[in-house]
Amino acid sequence: MQIENHDQKMQKSKKEKKGENDQEFGKIKLIIGPMFSGKSTRLIETVRKYSFKNKKTILINFIGDNRYTSESQIVTHDQIKYDSIQCQYLNEKISMLENYDVIGIDEGQFFSDLIPICEQLCFKGKIVVVAALSGDFLMKPFPNVAELISKADKIKLMKAYCFYCHKVAGFSLRIVDSQETILIGASEAYRPVCKGCYYKYNNLKKNEVNACESDENVNLSNCNENHLNGRKVSKGKVCIDDNGKSISTF
């Protein structure tokens, strides 16, 4: 006579309790952060790990994101490329997406139907990985991303380094003259910044704000427009351009 151990009894009990109407749910994984924090790179790495486990994977990107290529690819700021499909609305590709085990969505903040599609795929047992901005250039949340936070099974908050003072950066600074909520761009339009440097640049506080609460702060108010709009780096208390020429001294 065969005697069942405890684990066998537990597995048998679970099978007996599981009815025909029980549903296997998938998962929603969210990767958020400011510009230049490695969100797309993390998304590609996550999806690739699932492909190594013999999962059927696919990446999808917003059709308006052609910053680095006009081809159907996700391209990171570090020029890492990965094949993808593109669309304006996720619903356009829903029948295709349902054929995959893992669906990676880049630039999630641009998809107006992000929430219903993620939920629909999750209800069908799919793993959905979304990379999106944590906030816009005004430090305001994207409504669809904010709602997805409450529905996500796992959230990864990415950080960058402040372009001006090199401290940890959690915000996206827009350096071009535009008030549009959606303005797709790269280093010519945005900088990753800490909160102090964000307020310094935008002059949003009457009192002087310490850029990084240290003695080595960069005084952005002394920088000229060419410095702020060009790709410059700070070294000590002297701003230099890419050719090593001094722009301004703090």
Buried (B, 14 or more C-beta within 10 A) or exposed (E): EEEEEEEEEEEEEEEEEEEEEEEEEBBBBBBBBBBBBBBBBBBBEBBBEBEEEEEEBBBBBBBEBEEBEEEEBBBBBEEBEBEBBBBEBBBBBBEEBEEBBBBBBBBBBBBEBBBEBBBBBBEEEBBBBBBBBBBBBEBEBBEBBBBBBEEBEEEBEBBBBBBBBBBEBBBBBBBEEEEEEEEBEEBEBBBBBBBBBBBBBBEEEEEEBEBBEEEEBBBBEEBEEEBBBBEBEBEEEEBBBEEEEEBBEB
